[in-house]
Amino acid sequence: MDDKPHRADPAWPIVGVKDHKAPSVFRPESLLREARRQRRLPLVAVPEICVLDPDGDVVRHLKRTGAGRIHEGWACYHTELLAFDLDGIGEIGIVGCAVGAPFAVLVAEQLFASGCRLLVSITSAGQINPIGPTPYFVLIDRALRDEGTSYHYLPGSTFAAAPDMSLLDRVERAGRSLPEKLHRGSTWTTDAPYRETEAAIVRARDLGTLAVEMEAAALYAFSATSGHSLVCFAHVTNSMAQTEGDFEKGEADGAKATLAVVAAAARGWRSYEP
């Protein structure tokens, strides 16, 4: 199975007649403008480095420890943005619980329209091809497109790849000293976690994916068309609840290990920036 675009069947709306190069009529800037007006919010840029935290573990840790503060200019209707200081990096913005490809890309669009320059997504994931005891992190270089959002950004293909491998190389080098093991490889992005059938798992395994998650393919498709810097990680914490005691993430529900990954990604990006 190759990664080349496939001919679209016009009878299938998700891959049918689409002009991927055409601009959207509805823009994130327009929604943010109206939300800011309605809610009387100041025009304040978000931090240049932001994080998507689909499980919300880091957000809860920041609130519990008093380290996070509500960003006064974030105009999203659906989420709140916390700002916090990360040692050696500076101010970081983070959005919690934006689970799944459509929600993640909606928030990503709005973050970049609000001043973000690097977005780091770190999502918990189920193990597909075992490469060691969980938990560990995977720096995702491509994701199997078993969701719908990516097809609105790129023509059909088997995988959506990270568009900037030079950035991933630098992030990988920066992550070599992480306390928790960092691997690099592909994942399977699905919209339907409760439809992870045996046949679907075997297919994903045969294609060489290391883990299953819900956002990366769409985020990388968005990154490819927009040119924005985006790095996706999977925190492999479980074997899809096949054994009791699964989903253990470590200290502070994995928040401290995740923040170390964010710091490594930021260092890699800054070493890459001219």
C-alpha positions in Angstrom: 0.0 0.0 0.0 1.5 3.4 -1.0 1.2 7.0 0.1 0.3 8.4 -3.3 -3.0 10.3 -3.6 -5.9 8.1 -4.8 -8.5 9.1 -7.3 -11.5 10.4 -5.4 -14.9 8.8 -5.9 -17.4 11.8 -6.2 -20.1 9.7 -4.6 -18.1 9.8 -1.3 -18.4 13.3 0.3 -15.4 12.9 2.5 -13.0 12.3 -0.5 -15.2 13.6 -3.4 -15.2 16.9 -5.2 -12.8 19.1 -3.1 -10.5 21.9 -4.1 -7.8 21.6 -1.5 -6.1 24.8 -2.7 -9.2 27.0 -2.4 -9.4 29.3 0.6 -12.1 28.7 3.1 -15.0 31.2 3.3 -15.2 30.7 7.1 -12.0 31.7 8.7 -10.7 31.3 12.3 -9.9 35.0 12.4 -13.5 35.9 11.7 -14.8 33.7 14.5 -12.2 35.0 17.0 -13.0 38.6 16.0 -16.7 38.1 16.8 -16.1 36.1 20.0 -13.7 38.8 21.2 -16.4 41.5 20.5 -19.2 39.6 22.2 -17.2 38.7 25.3 -15.3 42.1 25.4 -11.9 40.4 25.4 -8.6 42.3 24.8 -6.6 41.7 21.7 -3.7 39.8 23.3 -1.5 37.3 21.5 -1.2 33.8 22.8 2.3 32.5 23.7 4.4 31.6 20.7 4.7 28.0 21.9 1.4 26.2 22.7 0.4 22.7 23.6 -2.6 20.5 23.0 -3.3 18.2 26.0 -6.2 16.0 24.9 -6.4 14.0 28.2 -6.2 17.2 30.3 -3.6 15.7 32.7 -1.2 18.6 32.4 -3.9 21.2 32.6 -5.2 19.6 35.8 -1.7 19.4 37.2 -1.1 23.1 36.5 -4.4 24.1 38.2 -3.8 21.8 41.2 -0.3 23.3 41.7 -1.4 26.9 41.0 1.1 27.2 38.2 -1.4 28.0 35.4 -3.2 31.2 34.8 -6.1 31.9 32.4 -5.0 33.7 29.3 -7.1 36.9 29.1 -7.1 37.2 25.3 -8.0 33.6 24.2 -11.3 34.0 22.4 -12.3 30.4 21.6 -15.9 29.6 22.3 -15.2 26.0 23.3 -12.0 26.0 25.4 -9.9 27.9 27.9 -6.2 28.6 27.4 -3.9 28.4 30.4 -0.5 30.1 30.3 2.4 28.9 32.5 6.1 29.3 32.8 8.3 26.4 31.8 11.8 26.4 33.2 14.4 27.4 30.6 11.7 27.9 27.9 9.5 30.8 29.0 5.7 31.2 28.8 3.8 28.3 27.3 0.1 28.2 26.4 -1.9 25.0 26.8 -5.4 23.8 25.9 -6.8 20.7 27.6 -9.3 18.1 26.5 -9.5 18.9 22.7 -10.0 15.3 21.9 -10.2 13.9 18.4 -9.1 15.2 15.0 -11.9 17.7 14.3 -11.6 19.4 17.7 -7.8 19.4 17.7 -7.6 21.0 14.3 -10.3 23.6 15.1 -8.2 24.7 18.1 -5.0 24.5 16.2 -6.4 26.8 13.5 -7.4 29.3 16.2 -4.1 29.2 18.1 -2.1 30.0 15.0 -4.5 32.8 14.1 -3.9 34.1 17.6 -0.1 34.3 17.6 1.1 30.8 18.1 4.3 29.8 16.2 4.9 26.2 17.4 2.1 23.8 18.4 3.0 20.6 20.3 0.4 17.9 20.6 0.9 15.1 23.2 -1.9 12.6 23.4 -2.2 9.3 25.2 -2.1 6.3 22.9 -2.6 2.5 22.8 0.2 0.2 21.9 0.0 -1.5 18.5 3.5 -2.8 17.9 5.2 -3.4 21.2 8.6 -1.8 21.4 9.1 -1.8 25.2 7.2 -1.6 28.5 4.8 1.3 28.8 4.7 4.2 29.3 7.0 5.7 26.7 6.7 8.5 24.1 6.6 8.3 20.3 7.7 11.3 18.2 5.2 10.8 15.3 6.6 11.2 11.9 3.5 10.0 10.0 0.0 8.9 10.8 -2.4 6.4 9.2 -5.4 8.4 8.0 -8.4 6.6 9.5 -10.3 9.8 10.3 -12.2 12.4 8.4 -10.6 15.8 9.0 -7.4 15.3 7.1 -9.3 14.8 3.9 -10.5 18.4 3.9 -6.8 19.5 3.9 -5.0 17.0 1.7 -6.0 14.6 -1.1 -6.5 11.0 -0.1 -3.4 8.9 0.8 -2.6 6.2 3.3 -0.5 8.3 5.6 -0.2 12.0 6.5 3.4 12.7 7.1 4.9 15.5 9.2 5.7 18.1 6.6 9.0 19.3 8.1 11.3 16.3 8.9 14.2 18.7 9.6 12.2 20.0 12.6 11.5 16.5 13.7 15.2 15.6 13.5 16.1 18.5 15.8 13.3 17.7 18.2 14.4 14.1 18.3 18.0 15.1 19.1 16.7 17.4 21.9 14.7 14.5 23.3 17.6 12.0 23.7 18.1 13.1 27.3 14.5 12.7 28.4 13.9 10.6 31.5 11.2 8.6 29.7 12.1 6.7 26.5 11.4 8.6 23.3 11.0 6.5 20.1 10.2 7.8 16.6 7.7 6.2 14.2 4.2 6.1 12.8 0.8 5.9 14.5 -2.7 5.1 13.5 -5.2 8.0 13.8 -8.8 7.0 14.2 -12.1 8.8 14.9 -13.7 5.7 16.4 -11.7 4.3 19.4 -14.5 1.9 20.2 -14.3 0.4 16.7 -10.7 -0.7 17.1 -11.6 -4.2 15.8 -9.1 -7.1 15.6 -9.0 -6.7 11.8 -8.3 -2.9 12.0 -5.6 -3.5 14.6 -3.9 -6.2 12.4 -4.0 -3.8 9.4 -2.4 -1.0 11.5 0.2 -3.4 12.8 1.0 -4.7 9.3 1.5 -1.1 8.2 4.1 -0.6 10.9 2.3 1.8 13.2 3.5 1.8 16.8 0.4 3.1 18.5 -3.2 4.3 18.0 -4.4 7.9 18.8 -7.0 10.3 17.6 -5.4 13.5 16.3 -2.0 13.3 14.5 -3.1 12.6 10.9 -5.4 15.6 10.8 -2.9 17.9 12.6 -0.1 17.0 10.1 -2.5 17.5 7.2 -3.3 21.0 8.5 0.4 21.7 9.0 1.2 20.6 5.5 -1.3 23.0 3.9 -0.8 26.0 6.3 3.0 25.9 6.7 2.7 26.2 10.5 5.2 24.4 12.7 3.5 21.4 14.5 5.0 18.4 16.3 2.9 15.4 17.5 3.8 13.0 20.2 2.0 9.9 21.4 2.3 8.9 25.1 1.9 5.2 24.9 0.3 4.3 28.2 -1.9 1.3 27.5 -2.7 -1.8 25.5 -6.3 -0.7 24.9 -7.4 -1.8 28.4 -6.8 -5.4 27.6 -5.3 -6.0 31.1 -6.3 -4.6 34.5 -4.1 -1.8 35.7 -3.7 -0.3 32.2 -3.4 3.4 31.5 -0.8 4.2 34.2 1.1 7.3 33.1 3.5 7.8 36.0 4.1 10.6 38.4 1.3 13.3 38.4 -0.6 11.3 35.8 2.3 11.7 33.4 2.2 15.5 33.6 5.9 16.0 34.6 7.1 13.6 31.9 4.9 15.4 29.4 6.3 18.8 30.3 9.8 17.5 29.8 8.8 16.5 26.3 7.3 20.0 25.7 10.6 21.5 26.8 12.6 19.2 24.4 10.3 20.1 21.5 10.7 23.8 22.3 14.5 23.5 22.4 14.5 21.6 19.1 12.3 24.2 17.4 14.4 27.1 18.7 17.6 25.5 17.4 15.9 25.2 14.1 14.5 28.7 13.9 16.8 31.2 12.0 
